[in-house]
Amino acid sequence: MRFGSVLFLDVKKSSDSDLCNIMKWSLHTSDRTLSLPYGRKTEQMAIAPTPHKGNCGLCLVIDIVVGSVVISHRGCDYCRDAAVFIFRVHMPATLGRRTSSLKPWMTALIVTAVVLVLSIIIGLLVYFLAFDQKYYYYQTSFQIPSIEYNPEFSVEHSKIRTDLKQKVNNEIDQIFRRSSLNHYYIKSHVVTLRSSNDGLKTDVLLKFQFVSNNADTIKRQADNILHQKLILNDSFLKTDTSLPHLRDMNEAQAEHILNSCCGRGREFPSMERIAEGYPAKRADWPWQASLQMDGIHFCGASLISEEWLLTAAHCFDIYKNPKLWMASFGTTLSPPLMRRKIQSIIIHNNYATHKHDDDIAVVKLSTPVLFSNDVGRVCLPDDTFEVLPQSPVFVTGWGALKANGPFPNTLRQVEVEIISNDVCNQVHVYGGAVSSGMICAGFLTGKRDACEGDSGGPLVIAHDRNWYLIGIVSWGIDCGKENKPGLYTKVTCYRDWIKSKTNI
């Protein structure tokens, strides 16, 4: 039977004349295709005949192409012999199934691909089950019946408050470090020390790290371990039965609390001296802010609470409208870690443009920031805080590296020394221009100094492992010039003014 130019043949039922006709037909058709059906499939063979005298009157040299395999047969006796040979070569004994073989390189490629896919799947499973660990935060409360409440407990960095917080943290640390949860426990943090009807109470934040599918189990274990140990060890901490034992807390809120303590920044005691400053590392100075207009850095500032910045009044000599300003946080100007609009600017009422006294201002953010490892507040000293000459201090900012130079994109830091006002008021230095409301810092030999663009930024000192803001970059002559160190607004002289405006 023929459909179009393709002829279908059942070899077993074909006569000699049929086969000869096939060969003759293949000489005249443009579609050299011979289809041999078996089972549910049809084997198609392209034939390229060459005429030759034979018993049937015309014998052929047949090139059969099946897939990519070419088989040639020369029929010299009977055309049927050629056709039967073709059939036997390409139709295996088990009819109804088509066989094929892959080349070795294809087999190797497939095996490699399968192994690779399985490796990726196994790797992902191992990662998510063993290494994809998350932080979990719980808040709990304790009674401390053996200690009476003291108003000093509410004063940040008071000795009695600091000592008791450390005692509570040490007690909780020992409980978990000696338990089966040692590998999951990170830290404890005393949030508050408060008075209650039952005496002194403390609220504590606990931080753990483990894979998410263990959350419920580990929370129960932590709860049991904590309170069983408190009973068995006769601890000074007692369970607060008025509240649930462990209360979940989301990460943003927890990190805000953990980083709410002021002055957490650069690690101690590493304070190497490098001439002319060097780039700051991430989170070294988390209170540093940039005051910008149209995305351009103008001045530095220091974060003193979730919503207040402290800076220099002269930054607003020309532009006083808060809507023109934006505060940026993070180590780099571009891209910034966080940005906030400015709600209000309060300049010291005694400040006069182009004068250096009372060069201080506070700036209120339109939206409070959430504290994190990268954004935090600096400590404010009380008005009795003393800084001695030659004390090492740090000044930070995005100011020019030299007079009239470009601003760097990455925050820079430089260590300088406190110079007494008596020295700075010498004739060859500033000749009496340094008032009691100013701090002189740098080196009489020059080189290391604040510069243009650093105005309003912080001058900080380390004290009891916390950083305190003692000065605000104010003025100077040139940058790093000999006998012309930097001058800073003395923060301790303005503590009452700051509190009156910010309640801090």
MARGU-68877 format. One record per residue (C-alpha): residue number from 1; residue in one letter; x, y, z. Coordinates in nm, 2 decimals, decimal comma. Each point is the difference from the previous one (the first is absolute). Layout:
residues N
[r NUM "a" [X Y Z]];
...
***
This chain:
residues 504
[r 1 "m" [0,00 0,00 0,00]];
[r 2 "r" [0,13 0,35 -0,08]];
[r 3 "f" [-0,08 0,33 0,17]];
[r 4 "g" [0,15 0,30 -0,18]];
[r 5 "s" [0,35 -0,10 -0,09]];
[r 6 "v" [0,05 -0,24 0,29]];
[r 7 "l" [-0,07 -0,37 -0,06]];
[r 8 "f" [-0,09 -0,24 0,29]];
[r 9 "l" [0,11 -0,36 -0,03]];
[r 10 "d" [-0,07 -0,32 0,19]];
[r 11 "v" [0,31 -0,20 -0,10]];
[r 12 "k" [-0,14 -0,33 0,11]];
[r 13 "k" [-0,29 0,02 -0,23]];
[r 14 "s" [0,18 0,16 -0,29]];
[r 15 "s" [0,06 -0,20 -0,32]];
[r 16 "d" [0,32 0,02 -0,21]];
[r 17 "s" [-0,18 0,23 -0,25]];
[r 18 "d" [-0,11 0,23 0,28]];
[r 19 "l" [0,36 0,04 0,12]];
[r 20 "c" [0,12 0,07 -0,35]];
[r 21 "n" [-0,27 0,25 -0,05]];
[r 22 "i" [0,11 0,17 0,32]];
[r 23 "m" [0,35 0,03 -0,13]];
[r 24 "k" [-0,12 0,13 -0,33]];
[r 25 "w" [-0,23 0,25 0,16]];
[r 26 "s" [0,29 0,13 0,21]];
[r 27 "l" [0,18 0,10 -0,31]];
[r 28 "h" [-0,28 0,23 -0,11]];
[r 29 "t" [-0,12 0,16 0,32]];
[r 30 "s" [0,15 0,31 0,16]];
[r 31 "d" [-0,07 -0,13 0,35]];
[r 32 "r" [0,24 -0,29 0,05]];
[r 33 "t" [-0,17 -0,14 0,31]];
[r 34 "l" [-0,09 -0,36 0,07]];
[r 35 "s" [-0,22 -0,06 0,30]];
[r 36 "l" [-0,02 -0,34 0,17]];
[r 37 "p" [-0,27 -0,02 0,26]];
[r 38 "y" [0,02 -0,22 0,31]];
[r 39 "g" [-0,19 0,00 0,32]];
[r 40 "r" [-0,12 0,36 0,07]];
[r 41 "k" [0,30 0,16 -0,16]];
[r 42 "t" [0,13 0,05 -0,35]];
[r 43 "e" [0,37 -0,02 -0,10]];
[r 44 "q" [0,07 0,24 -0,28]];
[r 45 "m" [0,30 -0,05 -0,22]];
[r 46 "a" [0,13 0,24 -0,26]];
[r 47 "i" [0,14 -0,18 -0,30]];
[r 48 "a" [0,23 0,12 -0,26]];
[r 49 "p" [-0,02 -0,25 -0,29]];
[r 50 "t" [0,25 -0,05 -0,28]];
[r 51 "p" [-0,14 -0,20 -0,30]];
[r 52 "h" [0,18 -0,33 -0,10]];
[r 53 "k" [-0,10 -0,29 -0,22]];
[r 54 "g" [-0,14 -0,29 0,21]];
[r 55 "n" [-0,25 -0,29 0,00]];
[r 56 "c" [-0,29 0,23 0,05]];
[r 57 "g" [0,11 0,22 -0,29]];
[r 58 "l" [0,14 0,27 0,23]];
[r 59 "c" [0,21 -0,05 0,30]];
[r 60 "l" [0,10 0,27 0,25]];
[r 61 "v" [0,28 0,12 0,22]];
[r 62 "i" [-0,20 0,11 0,30]];
[r 63 "d" [0,12 0,24 0,28]];
[r 64 "i" [-0,23 -0,03 0,29]];
[r 65 "v" [0,00 0,28 0,26]];
[r 66 "v" [-0,16 -0,08 0,33]];
[r 67 "g" [0,05 0,29 0,25]];
[r 68 "s" [0,36 0,09 -0,04]];
[r 69 "v" [0,12 -0,35 -0,11]];
[r 70 "v" [0,06 -0,07 -0,37]];
[r 71 "i" [0,00 -0,35 -0,12]];
[r 72 "s" [0,08 -0,09 -0,36]];
[r 73 "h" [-0,10 -0,32 -0,19]];
[r 74 "r" [0,06 -0,10 -0,35]];
[r 75 "g" [-0,26 -0,23 -0,15]];
[r 76 "c" [0,14 -0,21 -0,27]];
[r 77 "d" [-0,23 -0,31 -0,02]];
[r 78 "y" [-0,35 0,10 0,10]];
[r 79 "c" [-0,14 0,33 0,11]];
[r 80 "r" [-0,19 -0,19 0,27]];
[r 81 "d" [0,33 -0,11 0,15]];
[r 82 "a" [0,09 0,37 0,05]];
[r 83 "a" [-0,33 0,09 0,15]];
[r 84 "v" [0,00 -0,30 0,24]];
[r 85 "f" [0,35 0,09 0,10]];
[r 86 "i" [-0,12 0,35 0,08]];
[r 87 "f" [-0,28 -0,14 0,20]];
[r 88 "r" [0,21 -0,24 0,20]];
[r 89 "v" [0,26 0,27 0,08]];
[r 90 "h" [-0,24 0,26 0,12]];
[r 91 "m" [-0,29 -0,21 0,14]];
[r 92 "p" [0,13 -0,19 0,30]];
[r 93 "a" [-0,14 -0,34 0,08]];
[r 94 "t" [-0,21 0,15 0,29]];
[r 95 "l" [-0,25 0,20 -0,20]];
[r 96 "g" [-0,22 0,26 0,16]];
[r 97 "r" [0,29 0,17 0,18]];
[r 98 "r" [0,24 0,25 -0,14]];
[r 99 "t" [0,36 -0,01 0,12]];
[r 100 "s" [0,26 0,27 0,01]];
[r 101 "s" [0,34 0,05 0,15]];
[r 102 "l" [0,18 0,31 0,14]];
[r 103 "k" [0,35 0,09 -0,08]];
[r 104 "p" [0,24 -0,03 0,30]];
[r 105 "w" [0,05 0,38 0,02]];
[r 106 "m" [-0,38 0,05 0,02]];
[r 107 "t" [-0,04 -0,26 0,27]];
[r 108 "a" [0,28 0,17 0,20]];
[r 109 "l" [-0,16 0,34 -0,04]];
[r 110 "i" [-0,34 -0,12 0,12]];
[r 111 "v" [0,16 -0,18 0,30]];
[r 112 "t" [0,20 0,32 0,09]];
[r 113 "a" [-0,31 0,22 -0,02]];
[r 114 "v" [-0,20 -0,24 0,22]];
[r 115 "v" [0,28 -0,01 0,26]];
[r 116 "l" [0,03 0,38 -0,01]];
[r 117 "v" [-0,38 0,05 0,05]];
[r 118 "l" [0,00 -0,25 0,29]];
[r 119 "s" [0,30 0,17 0,16]];
[r 120 "i" [-0,17 0,34 -0,02]];
[r 121 "i" [-0,32 -0,14 0,16]];
[r 122 "i" [0,19 -0,17 0,28]];
[r 123 "g" [0,21 0,31 0,06]];
[r 124 "l" [-0,31 0,22 0,03]];
[r 125 "l" [-0,16 -0,24 0,23]];
[r 126 "v" [0,31 -0,01 0,22]];
[r 127 "y" [0,02 0,38 0,00]];
[r 128 "f" [-0,36 0,06 0,10]];
[r 129 "l" [-0,01 -0,27 0,26]];
[r 130 "a" [0,34 0,05 0,16]];
[r 131 "f" [0,14 0,34 -0,10]];
[r 132 "d" [-0,30 0,23 -0,07]];
[r 133 "q" [-0,01 0,11 0,36]];
[r 134 "k" [-0,20 0,30 0,12]];
[r 135 "y" [0,01 0,22 0,30]];
[r 136 "y" [-0,29 -0,04 0,25]];
[r 137 "y" [-0,08 0,25 0,28]];
[r 138 "y" [-0,19 -0,05 0,32]];
[r 139 "q" [-0,09 0,24 0,28]];
[r 140 "t" [-0,03 -0,12 0,35]];
[r 141 "s" [-0,03 0,16 0,35]];
[r 142 "f" [0,14 -0,08 0,34]];
[r 143 "q" [-0,05 0,12 0,35]];
[r 144 "i" [0,30 0,10 0,21]];
[r 145 "p" [-0,14 -0,01 0,36]];
[r 146 "s" [0,34 0,04 0,16]];
[r 147 "i" [0,07 0,34 -0,14]];
[r 148 "e" [-0,21 0,32 0,06]];
[r 149 "y" [-0,07 0,24 -0,28]];
[r 150 "n" [0,23 0,30 -0,03]];
[r 151 "p" [-0,07 0,31 -0,21]];
[r 152 "e" [0,35 -0,04 -0,14]];
[r 153 "f" [-0,12 -0,31 -0,19]];
[r 154 "s" [-0,17 0,24 -0,24]];
[r 155 "v" [0,32 0,20 -0,06]];
[r 156 "e" [0,18 -0,13 -0,31]];
[r 157 "h" [0,36 -0,10 0,07]];
[r 158 "s" [-0,03 0,05 0,38]];
[r 159 "k" [0,23 -0,24 0,18]];
[r 160 "i" [-0,27 -0,17 0,20]];
[r 161 "r" [-0,21 -0,05 -0,31]];
[r 162 "t" [0,29 -0,13 -0,21]];
[r 163 "d" [0,11 -0,24 0,27]];
[r 164 "l" [-0,34 -0,15 0,05]];
[r 165 "k" [-0,06 -0,04 -0,37]];
[r 166 "q" [0,33 -0,18 -0,03]];
[r 167 "k" [-0,09 -0,23 0,30]];
[r 168 "v" [-0,33 -0,10 -0,16]];
[r 169 "n" [0,16 -0,06 -0,34]];
[r 170 "n" [0,27 -0,22 0,16]];
[r 171 "e" [-0,25 -0,21 0,18]];
[r 172 "i" [-0,20 -0,07 -0,31]];
[r 173 "d" [0,31 -0,06 -0,21]];
[r 174 "q" [0,12 -0,27 0,25]];
[r 175 "i" [-0,34 -0,17 -0,01]];
[r 176 "f" [0,00 -0,05 -0,38]];
[r 177 "r" [0,37 -0,05 -0,04]];
[r 178 "r" [-0,02 -0,31 0,22]];
[r 179 "s" [-0,31 -0,13 -0,17]];
[r 180 "s" [-0,08 -0,21 -0,31]];
[r 181 "l" [-0,09 0,33 -0,18]];
[r 182 "n" [0,36 0,14 0,03]];
[r 183 "h" [0,05 -0,01 -0,38]];
[r 184 "y" [-0,32 0,19 -0,06]];
[r 185 "y" [0,02 0,27 0,26]];
[r 186 "i" [0,15 0,33 -0,11]];
[r 187 "k" [-0,05 0,25 0,28]];
[r 188 "s" [-0,23 0,17 0,26]];
[r 189 "h" [-0,07 0,37 0,03]];
[r 190 "v" [-0,15 0,17 0,30]];
[r 191 "v" [-0,26 0,24 -0,14]];
[r 192 "t" [-0,14 0,16 0,31]];
[r 193 "l" [0,03 0,01 0,38]];
[r 194 "r" [-0,33 0,11 0,14]];
[r 195 "s" [-0,19 0,03 0,32]];
[r 196 "s" [-0,31 -0,21 0,06]];
[r 197 "n" [-0,23 -0,10 0,28]];
[r 198 "d" [0,21 -0,32 0,04]];
[r 199 "g" [0,32 0,20 0,02]];
[r 200 "l" [0,27 0,04 -0,26]];
[r 201 "k" [-0,07 -0,16 -0,34]];
[r 202 "t" [0,21 -0,03 -0,32]];
[r 203 "d" [-0,10 -0,06 -0,36]];
[r 204 "v" [0,25 -0,20 -0,19]];
[r 205 "l" [0,04 -0,07 -0,38]];
[r 206 "l" [0,14 -0,34 -0,10]];
[r 207 "k" [0,16 -0,06 -0,34]];
[r 208 "f" [0,04 -0,35 -0,16]];
[r 209 "q" [0,10 -0,13 -0,34]];
[r 210 "f" [-0,13 -0,33 -0,15]];
[r 211 "v" [-0,17 -0,15 -0,30]];
[r 212 "s" [-0,37 0,10 -0,04]];
[r 213 "n" [-0,14 -0,35 0,03]];
[r 214 "n" [0,13 -0,02 0,36]];
[r 215 "a" [-0,17 0,32 0,12]];
[r 216 "d" [-0,27 -0,14 0,21]];
[r 217 "t" [0,21 -0,28 0,15]];
[r 218 "i" [0,29 0,23 0,10]];
[r 219 "k" [-0,23 0,26 0,14]];
[r 220 "r" [-0,16 -0,26 0,23]];
[r 221 "q" [0,35 -0,13 0,10]];
[r 222 "a" [0,12 0,36 0,07]];
[r 223 "d" [-0,30 0,07 0,22]];
[r 224 "n" [0,04 -0,32 0,20]];
[r 225 "i" [0,38 0,03 0,04]];
[r 226 "l" [-0,02 0,36 0,11]];
[r 227 "h" [-0,26 -0,04 0,27]];
[r 228 "q" [0,11 -0,34 0,13]];
[r 229 "k" [0,35 0,13 0,04]];
[r 230 "l" [-0,12 0,31 0,19]];
[r 231 "i" [-0,18 -0,22 0,25]];
[r 232 "l" [0,27 -0,27 0,04]];
[r 233 "n" [0,29 0,25 0,02]];
[r 234 "d" [-0,17 0,23 0,25]];
[r 235 "s" [0,07 0,29 -0,23]];
[r 236 "f" [-0,06 0,37 0,10]];
[r 237 "l" [-0,23 0,01 -0,30]];
[r 238 "k" [-0,35 -0,13 0,04]];
[r 239 "t" [-0,26 -0,09 -0,25]];
[r 240 "d" [-0,26 0,28 -0,06]];
[r 241 "t" [-0,32 -0,20 0,01]];
[r 242 "s" [-0,21 0,30 -0,11]];
[r 243 "l" [0,12 -0,03 -0,36]];
[r 244 "p" [0,05 -0,28 -0,25]];
[r 245 "h" [0,35 -0,15 0,03]];
[r 246 "l" [0,14 0,06 -0,35]];
[r 247 "r" [-0,17 0,25 -0,23]];
[r 248 "d" [0,09 0,02 -0,38]];
[r 249 "m" [0,14 0,32 -0,14]];
[r 250 "n" [0,06 0,09 -0,36]];
[r 251 "e" [0,36 0,06 -0,12]];
[r 252 "a" [-0,03 0,37 -0,08]];
[r 253 "q" [-0,15 0,08 0,34]];
[r 254 "a" [0,25 -0,22 0,18]];
[r 255 "e" [0,30 0,14 -0,18]];
[r 256 "h" [-0,12 0,35 0,07]];
[r 257 "i" [0,00 -0,08 0,37]];
[r 258 "l" [0,33 -0,18 -0,01]];
[r 259 "n" [0,16 0,30 -0,17]];
[r 260 "s" [-0,18 0,27 0,20]];
[r 261 "c" [0,29 0,04 0,24]];
[r 262 "c" [0,20 0,31 -0,09]];
[r 263 "g" [0,36 0,00 -0,11]];
[r 264 "r" [0,03 -0,34 -0,16]];
[r 265 "g" [0,23 0,02 -0,29]];
[r 266 "r" [0,37 -0,06 -0,08]];
[r 267 "e" [0,15 -0,29 0,19]];
[r 268 "f" [0,26 0,06 0,28]];
[r 269 "p" [0,28 0,03 0,05]];
[r 270 "s" [0,12 0,01 -0,36]];
[r 271 "m" [0,08 0,37 -0,07]];
[r 272 "e" [0,28 0,00 -0,25]];
[r 273 "r" [0,14 0,34 -0,12]];
[r 274 "i" [-0,01 0,05 -0,37]];
[r 275 "a" [0,10 0,33 -0,15]];
[r 276 "e" [-0,27 0,21 -0,15]];
[r 277 "g" [-0,27 -0,24 0,09]];
[r 278 "y" [-0,13 -0,32 -0,16]];
[r 279 "p" [-0,34 -0,14 -0,12]];
[r 280 "a" [-0,23 -0,12 0,28]];
[r 281 "k" [-0,14 -0,35 0,01]];
[r 282 "r" [-0,37 -0,08 0,00]];
[r 283 "a" [-0,16 0,07 0,34]];
[r 284 "d" [0,31 0,15 0,15]];
[r 285 "w" [-0,18 0,33 0,06]];
[r 286 "p" [-0,37 -0,07 -0,03]];
[r 287 "w" [-0,11 0,34 0,13]];
[r 288 "q" [0,16 0,18 -0,29]];
[r 289 "a" [-0,25 0,17 -0,23]];
[r 290 "s" [0,03 0,21 -0,32]];
[r 291 "l" [-0,21 0,32 -0,04]];
[r 292 "q" [-0,08 0,04 -0,37]];
[r 293 "m" [-0,18 0,22 -0,25]];
[r 294 "d" [-0,11 -0,15 -0,33]];
[r 295 "g" [0,21 -0,31 0,08]];
[r 296 "i" [0,32 0,21 0,05]];
[r 297 "h" [0,19 -0,03 0,33]];
[r 298 "f" [0,04 0,33 0,19]];
[r 299 "c" [0,06 -0,08 0,36]];
[r 300 "g" [0,04 -0,27 0,25]];
[r 301 "a" [-0,22 -0,07 0,31]];
[r 302 "s" [-0,03 -0,24 0,29]];
[r 303 "l" [-0,30 -0,22 0,09]];
[r 304 "i" [-0,08 0,05 0,37]];
[r 305 "s" [-0,34 -0,17 0,00]];
[r 306 "e" [-0,24 -0,17 -0,23]];
[r 307 "e" [-0,11 0,34 -0,14]];
[r 308 "w" [0,25 0,26 0,10]];
[r 309 "l" [0,33 0,10 -0,16]];
[r 310 "l" [0,27 0,24 0,14]];
[r 311 "t" [0,19 0,22 -0,24]];
[r 312 "a" [0,16 0,34 -0,06]];
[r 313 "a" [-0,22 0,31 -0,03]];
[r 314 "h" [0,22 0,14 -0,28]];
[r 315 "c" [-0,12 -0,28 -0,23]];
[r 316 "f" [-0,33 0,20 -0,03]];
[r 317 "d" [0,15 0,34 -0,06]];
[r 318 "i" [-0,16 0,02 -0,34]];
[r 319 "y" [-0,27 -0,27 -0,02]];
[r 320 "k" [-0,22 -0,02 0,31]];
[r 321 "n" [-0,31 -0,16 -0,15]];
[r 322 "p" [-0,02 -0,36 0,13]];
[r 323 "k" [-0,19 -0,11 -0,31]];
[r 324 "l" [0,32 0,05 -0,20]];
[r 325 "w" [0,20 -0,24 0,21]];
[r 326 "m" [0,04 -0,38 0,02]];
[r 327 "a" [0,19 -0,21 0,25]];
[r 328 "s" [0,19 -0,30 -0,13]];
[r 329 "f" [0,15 -0,29 0,21]];
[r 330 "g" [0,25 -0,27 -0,07]];
[r 331 "t" [0,37 -0,01 -0,09]];
[r 332 "t" [-0,04 0,11 -0,36]];
[r 333 "l" [-0,17 0,30 -0,14]];
[r 334 "s" [-0,11 -0,20 -0,31]];
[r 335 "p" [-0,18 -0,22 0,04]];
[r 336 "p" [-0,12 0,10 0,35]];
[r 337 "l" [-0,10 -0,25 0,25]];
[r 338 "m" [-0,30 0,20 0,12]];
[r 339 "r" [-0,15 0,35 -0,07]];
[r 340 "r" [-0,23 0,22 0,20]];
[r 341 "k" [-0,17 0,33 -0,07]];
[r 342 "i" [0,05 0,29 0,24]];
[r 343 "q" [-0,29 0,12 0,21]];
[r 344 "s" [0,16 0,30 0,18]];
[r 345 "i" [0,33 0,18 0,06]];
[r 346 "i" [0,07 0,17 0,33]];
[r 347 "i" [0,30 0,24 0,01]];
[r 348 "h" [0,14 0,13 0,32]];
[r 349 "n" [-0,15 0,34 0,06]];
[r 350 "n" [0,33 0,16 0,08]];
[r 351 "y" [0,17 -0,12 -0,33]];
[r 352 "a" [0,09 0,28 -0,24]];
[r 353 "t" [0,10 -0,07 -0,37]];
[r 354 "h" [0,37 0,02 -0,06]];
[r 355 "k" [0,08 -0,02 0,37]];
[r 356 "h" [0,12 -0,32 0,17]];
[r 357 "d" [-0,16 0,01 0,34]];
[r 358 "d" [-0,31 -0,21 0,07]];
[r 359 "d" [0,04 -0,18 -0,33]];
[r 360 "i" [-0,25 -0,27 0,08]];
[r 361 "a" [-0,34 -0,12 -0,13]];
[r 362 "v" [-0,24 -0,29 0,04]];
[r 363 "v" [-0,19 -0,16 -0,29]];
[r 364 "k" [-0,31 -0,21 0,04]];
[r 365 "l" [-0,07 -0,28 -0,25]];
[r 366 "s" [-0,34 -0,03 -0,15]];
[r 367 "t" [0,00 -0,38 0,07]];
[r 368 "p" [0,19 -0,17 0,28]];
[r 369 "v" [0,27 -0,24 -0,10]];
[r 370 "l" [0,02 -0,36 0,11]];
[r 371 "f" [0,32 -0,08 0,17]];
[r 372 "s" [0,21 -0,28 -0,14]];
[r 373 "n" [0,36 -0,10 -0,01]];
[r 374 "d" [0,06 0,27 -0,27]];
[r 375 "v" [-0,21 0,28 0,15]];
[r 376 "g" [0,02 0,09 0,36]];
[r 377 "r" [0,03 0,30 0,23]];
[r 378 "v" [0,31 0,15 0,16]];
[r 379 "c" [0,02 0,07 0,38]];
[r 380 "l" [-0,04 0,35 0,12]];
[r 381 "p" [0,23 0,09 0,30]];
[r 382 "d" [-0,14 0,18 0,30]];
[r 383 "d" [0,12 0,35 0,07]];
[r 384 "t" [0,27 -0,13 0,25]];
[r 385 "f" [0,17 -0,22 -0,26]];
[r 386 "e" [0,37 0,09 -0,03]];
[r 387 "v" [0,24 -0,06 -0,28]];
[r 388 "l" [0,37 0,05 0,07]];
[r 389 "p" [0,26 0,14 -0,24]];
[r 390 "q" [0,17 -0,26 -0,22]];
[r 391 "s" [-0,30 -0,23 0,03]];
[r 392 "p" [-0,05 -0,20 -0,33]];
[r 393 "v" [-0,32 0,09 -0,18]];
[r 394 "f" [-0,15 -0,08 -0,34]];
[r 395 "v" [-0,16 0,23 -0,25]];
[r 396 "t" [-0,20 -0,14 -0,29]];
[r 397 "g" [-0,17 0,13 -0,32]];
[r 398 "w" [-0,02 0,02 -0,37]];
[r 399 "g" [0,20 0,32 -0,02]];
[r 400 "a" [0,27 0,08 -0,26]];
[r 401 "l" [0,33 -0,18 0,04]];
[r 402 "k" [0,17 0,34 -0,05]];
[r 403 "a" [-0,10 0,36 -0,03]];
[r 404 "n" [-0,23 0,05 -0,31]];
[r 405 "g" [0,02 -0,37 -0,07]];
[r 406 "p" [-0,28 -0,24 -0,10]];
[r 407 "f" [-0,22 -0,17 0,25]];
[r 408 "p" [0,05 -0,38 0,04]];
[r 409 "n" [-0,30 -0,24 -0,03]];
[r 410 "t" [0,11 -0,21 0,29]];
[r 411 "l" [0,01 0,13 0,36]];
[r 412 "r" [0,35 0,08 0,12]];
[r 413 "q" [0,14 0,01 0,35]];
[r 414 "v" [0,31 0,15 0,16]];
[r 415 "e" [0,14 -0,01 0,35]];
[r 416 "v" [0,11 0,33 0,15]];
[r 417 "e" [0,10 0,12 0,35]];
[r 418 "i" [-0,16 0,25 0,23]];
[r 419 "i" [0,20 0,32 0,03]];
[r 420 "s" [-0,06 0,23 0,29]];
[r 421 "n" [-0,17 0,33 -0,07]];
[r 422 "d" [0,30 0,18 0,15]];
[r 423 "v" [0,23 -0,14 -0,27]];
[r 424 "c" [-0,25 0,07 -0,27]];
[r 425 "n" [-0,04 0,36 0,11]];
[r 426 "q" [0,37 0,07 -0,04]];
[r 427 "v" [0,09 0,27 -0,24]];
[r 428 "h" [0,15 -0,23 -0,27]];
[r 429 "v" [-0,31 -0,23 0,02]];
[r 430 "y" [-0,34 0,17 0,03]];
[r 431 "g" [0,10 0,31 0,20]];
[r 432 "g" [-0,28 -0,01 0,26]];
[r 433 "a" [-0,29 -0,09 -0,24]];
[r 434 "v" [-0,07 -0,33 0,18]];
[r 435 "s" [-0,28 0,05 0,26]];
[r 436 "s" [-0,10 -0,22 0,29]];
[r 437 "g" [-0,29 -0,14 -0,21]];
[r 438 "m" [0,25 -0,15 -0,25]];
[r 439 "i" [0,24 -0,30 -0,01]];
[r 440 "c" [0,33 0,01 -0,18]];
[r 441 "a" [0,11 -0,33 -0,15]];
[r 442 "g" [0,26 -0,12 -0,25]];
[r 443 "f" [0,38 0,05 -0,02]];
[r 444 "l" [0,20 0,31 -0,01]];
[r 445 "t" [0,21 -0,17 -0,26]];
[r 446 "g" [-0,30 -0,01 -0,23]];
[r 447 "k" [-0,11 -0,27 -0,25]];
[r 448 "r" [-0,27 -0,18 0,19]];
[r 449 "d" [-0,31 0,21 0,03]];
[r 450 "a" [-0,37 0,05 -0,09]];
[r 451 "c" [-0,06 0,19 -0,33]];
[r 452 "e" [-0,27 0,15 -0,22]];
[r 453 "g" [-0,32 -0,21 0,01]];
[r 454 "d" [0,08 -0,14 0,35]];
[r 455 "s" [-0,19 0,29 0,16]];
[r 456 "g" [-0,26 -0,11 0,25]];
[r 457 "g" [0,15 -0,35 0,03]];
[r 458 "p" [0,11 -0,18 0,32]];
[r 459 "l" [0,31 0,02 0,21]];
[r 460 "v" [-0,02 -0,31 0,23]];
[r 461 "i" [0,19 -0,15 0,28]];
[r 462 "a" [0,00 -0,35 0,15]];
[r 463 "h" [-0,10 -0,03 0,36]];
[r 464 "d" [-0,09 -0,33 0,18]];
[r 465 "r" [-0,03 -0,18 -0,33]];
[r 466 "n" [-0,26 0,26 -0,14]];
[r 467 "w" [0,05 0,29 -0,23]];
[r 468 "y" [-0,10 0,35 0,12]];
[r 469 "l" [-0,06 0,30 -0,22]];
[r 470 "i" [0,22 0,28 0,15]];
[r 471 "g" [0,03 0,23 -0,30]];
[r 472 "i" [-0,17 0,12 -0,32]];
[r 473 "v" [0,22 0,09 -0,30]];
[r 474 "s" [-0,02 0,38 -0,01]];
[r 475 "w" [0,29 0,19 -0,16]];
[r 476 "g" [0,37 0,03 -0,07]];
[r 477 "i" [0,25 0,16 -0,23]];
[r 478 "d" [0,07 -0,22 -0,31]];
[r 479 "c" [0,03 -0,37 0,05]];
[r 480 "g" [0,28 -0,17 0,18]];
[r 481 "k" [0,21 0,32 0,00]];
[r 482 "e" [0,29 0,03 0,25]];
[r 483 "n" [-0,11 0,18 0,32]];
[r 484 "k" [-0,36 0,01 -0,12]];
[r 485 "p" [-0,18 -0,30 0,17]];
[r 486 "g" [-0,37 -0,04 -0,03]];
[r 487 "l" [-0,26 0,17 0,23]];
[r 488 "y" [-0,31 -0,17 0,12]];
[r 489 "t" [-0,31 0,10 0,19]];
[r 490 "k" [0,03 -0,13 0,35]];
[r 491 "v" [-0,31 -0,22 0,06]];
[r 492 "t" [0,02 0,00 0,38]];
[r 493 "c" [-0,05 0,38 0,00]];
[r 494 "y" [-0,34 -0,05 -0,17]];
[r 495 "r" [-0,15 -0,30 0,17]];
[r 496 "d" [-0,27 0,21 0,16]];
[r 497 "w" [-0,09 0,16 -0,33]];
[r 498 "i" [-0,01 -0,34 -0,17]];
[r 499 "k" [-0,23 -0,14 0,26]];
[r 500 "s" [-0,23 0,30 -0,01]];
[r 501 "k" [-0,05 -0,05 -0,38]];
[r 502 "t" [0,00 -0,38 -0,02]];
[r 503 "n" [-0,07 -0,13 0,35]];
[r 504 "i" [0,32 -0,21 -0,03]];
***
